[in-house]
Amino acid sequence: MYIIPEPQQMNILEGEYTIRFDHKIVIDRSCGTAAYDYAKLLQEELCGCMGYGPKITRGSSGKAAVTLMMDDELGEEAYRLEAGTDGIRIVGGTDRGLLYGVQTLRQIVRQTGACVPCMQIQDHPDIRNRGFYHDVTRGRIPTLSYLKGMADNLAFYKINQMQLYIEHSYLFENLSEMWRDDTPLSAQDILELDAYCRKLNIELIPNISCFGHLYKLLRTKAYEHLCELSDAGAEPFGFVDRMMHHTIDVTNEESLAFLKGLIEEFMPLFTSKHFNIGADETFDLGKGRSLAEAERVGVKRLYIDHVRKLCEFLVEKGKIPMFWGDIICDFPEVIKELPEQTICLNWGYDKEQSDESTRKLAEAGAVQYSCPGVSGWNQFVNRLDVAYENIRRMCTYARQYHTEGVLTTDWGDYGHVNHPDFGIPGRIYGAAFSWNGKIPDFEEMNRRISIVEFQDRSGELVSVLAEIADSQIFDWGQAVYYKEKGVDARAQREFTAVAAGMADVEEALRKLADIGDRIRRMMPGLPARTNAILHACLVAIQGAELFQKIGAVIVARVSQSEPAVAVDGIKLAAELEEWFMFYKEVWRSVSRESELYRIEEVVFWYADLLRGSAL
């Protein structure tokens, strides 16, 4: 039997307790009103696992199957779970601890059904703040129902913070030129999600880019004058350029006033005590309109002054500022110029991520979170081996340097082509490793996730999914870059590696086909929700297969050689277009229309190239 995150202490005893349909879930008088919602969660889980869910009552009952209780001597997120032959008791120090005890019992009954082994669990988290960060800007804007389901999933694994990354994907007033071609979130969407998260003891933290990454805003006719680089909207849209440019001109007094206005409009929708201003990847700072001032005071001074002004503004409003730490890591000594409560979000996504940035920020006295990633960006399917090792390392550094939290991130560079549910294993890595420092190895962790999350009794499913990304030579990121930039100096090394890898393209195609077959054989007997994810996986695998063949064509064109695998361009173009019809169905099942049309532009560009009209 597995519990994720692994409890700090768990003892399995002799005997078992059988939950009967005529027994009850009892809410003790020590509990507050939130306990009823938790009892309902448990009742629904029991009903799904066993076909019946005991009725809920409050006070006492001689037929108590499960009793929910409070003990204020326990810590804020601590709980006890005691299963004996006479029933099950869940005791929380606060509502949050009580919820986490219920979530643990839900995981147990998924595996044992009505017959729960006698056991004693004492549990609490190692790290106080455990969050998940999801990009809802660079391609996908999930439906509200999907975002609620994401919150359910996060709470199931005891995550207590959630952030949504916003550039242009909120319906700001008087900014219709920015969001007019999108399907943005509304104020009511945010209010409803915030209320939903509160019931799950999740703090929904607001986040708006307030420095770099203001691509669509600074390309509008109304606000292009605030962009660091002139002629901001002159070039056509590009996924690559969106990642690299469009920093706001901090020397223009209008910029700060404008950003404060956005914050004031967005902030009241949230009950969170935090606010994330972004401030990462300000690549263009000091290279355009602020050049003269940068030469006078330095780019570092321009950067920290802008961040300080925004943080001070948030503190005046009673909020705790957050910002990304990639830029300040080059001069961490200036962290002391920021309000003392400011939180530096220290990200690093490499598989072999070192502790250098965490150490430097700790030595500078920064209040920081460790921020790993689920490694799904620019991929049809997440690179789970990279995600596991990156998250394991960053959670280890969080303990070593006593950071205030862990924030696991899921970015959507180049259109967020991967289905968001492919990030679930990464989310769970972050939840598990931030709660308990006893970290299982890769295969064992994947086995636990397969059984608990996907209800795959074989325990093999996540390990099979992990093989998909490793079976690709030419990925979505490379396809986008070639379309927009060709093989320029930046791409030359990577393209050389792809060209060398094409000698193995037939083996890659064989592996992808084999993985697809293995997934199909696993589907009978799995829950409908798991099979919906696996269907999305099969669609992604087919897309990956098609793009391996496209990669062979591109390498042959550039090197003026024969493709490493035989390709009928006309036939492959039709297969690509037919595949995209299924891809759109999967996209729309969880996401708004958002930037699906930009994915379409890439796919159809390659279809036209294969037919010879984009030579």
C-alpha positions, 0 to 999 in steps of 0.5 A: 500500500502506498501513500503520497506524500509518504507519511513521516511515521506509519505503522501497519498493525495486525487486523483490519477494519471493514467499512460497512454501508450501514455505518457512518462518517461522524464529524466530532463536535470539535470540528468546524464547518469545513469538516463537512466538505472533507467528509463529503470528499471521503464519502464520494471516494468511498462510493467510487471505490466500493459502490456505497458511501456511509452517511454523514452525521455530526456529534456522535454515533454508535455506528461510526466508521470514520470519525473526524476530530480536532486536536489543537496541540497538533501543528497547523498541517499535522494529522493523525490517522488511527485505524483499529478494529473498532473504526477509523479516527482522523485527527487534525490540528487545524482544518488543513491537517484534517483535510490532509488526513482525509486525503490520506484515507482516500488514497488508502481506500483506493487500494484496499477498498472497504477493508482498511488495515489497522494502522497508526499514522503521524504526519506533518510536512517538512516544508511549509509552503508547497506550491504548483505554478501553471502557465495559462498564457503561452498557448493554453488557457484551461477551462474553469472546470479543468482548473478546478480539477487541477486544484482537486488534484493538488489538494489530494497530494497536500499542495497548499499554494497555486499560481497561474501565470498571466501576461495577456490572458486575463480580461483586463479592462481597456486592454481589448487590443491585447486580448482580442484574439484570445479567450481570456479568463474573466474576473468571475472566473478568478473569483470562482476559482479563488473560492474553490481553492479556499475550500481545499486550503489552497492559496491561489496567488495572483501573478502578472508579468510586470517587467519582461515577457509583455509580448502582446501588450507591448506589440499593441498600437496603444502601448508599443511606446512603452517597449524597451525596443522600438518597432515592437510590433513590426515583426510578425508573431513568433513563438521564439521572439515571444520568449526572448523580447518585449521588456517594458521601458523602465525609464518611461514614467508611464510604465510604472503607473501603468503596471500599478494600475494592472496590479490594482485591478487584478489584486482584489480578485484574490484573497491571497496575502502574496502577489507575484510580479514576475520580473524574469528574463529581462533580456532587452533591458538597457539595449533600447530606450533605456540605453542612455540611462543604463550607461549612466547608472548600469543595467543592474541599477535599472533592474533592482530599482524597478523591482523595488518600486513594485515590491514597495507598492505591494507592501503598501497594499498589505501584500507579500511580494514575490519575483523570479530570481534568475536576474538577481542571482548575478548580483544577489547583494542588492536583495537587501534593497528590497522589502525584507518580506519579499520572496525570491522565486529561485528557479532552475530546470536542468536535470543536473541542476546545481545548488549554486543559485540557492546557495548564493541567494541564501548567503545574501539573506534572501527569503526564497522558494526553490522552483523546479519544473515538470519539463514539459515545455516544447515537448509533446509529452513531458520528460519525466526523467528530467523532471524527477531529477530536477525536482529531487535536487531542488527539494533537497536544496530547499531543505539544505538551505532552509528555503521558505517553500517549493514551487513546482512549475509547468511552463507552456513555451512555444504554444503549450503543445503538451496536454496539461495532464502529462504534467501530473507525475511532475506535480506529484514529484513536487508534492511528495518531495517537498513534504517528506525528505525520504525520496524514493528512486525514479522507478519506485516513485513512478510505481507509486504514482501509477497505483495511487493516481492512475489506479493502474494495479500493475504499477507500470504506467508512468514508467511507460509514459516516461519512455515517450520523450526519450524516443524522439529525435526531432521535437516540437521545439525544434520544429517551431524554431526551424519554421521561424528561424531556420538553422541560424547560429543559435540552432546550429549545434542542436541541429547537428545533433538532430542530424546525427540522431536521424541515423536512428529514426527508424528505431525511434519510430519503432519505439514510439509505435511499441509504446503506443501498443503497450498503452493500448494493452494497459487500458482495459480495466483502468478508470475512465479518467486515466483512459482519457489521459492515455487517449491524449497520450496516444494522440501525442505519440502519433504526432511525435511519430509524424514529426520524426518523419518531418525531421528526417525531411528537414535534415535532408533538405538542409544537408542536401541528402536523402531522408534517413527514412522513406517519406511520401510528402503528399501522404505525410501532409495528409496524415499530419492534417488528419492527426491535427483534427484529433489533436484539436478534440483533445485540446478542446476537452480541457482548454479554451480555444486560446492559441490553438490557431497558432499550433495550427499555423505551425502544423499547416506550414509543415503540411504545405512544405511537404507538398512543396508550396513552402520551399 
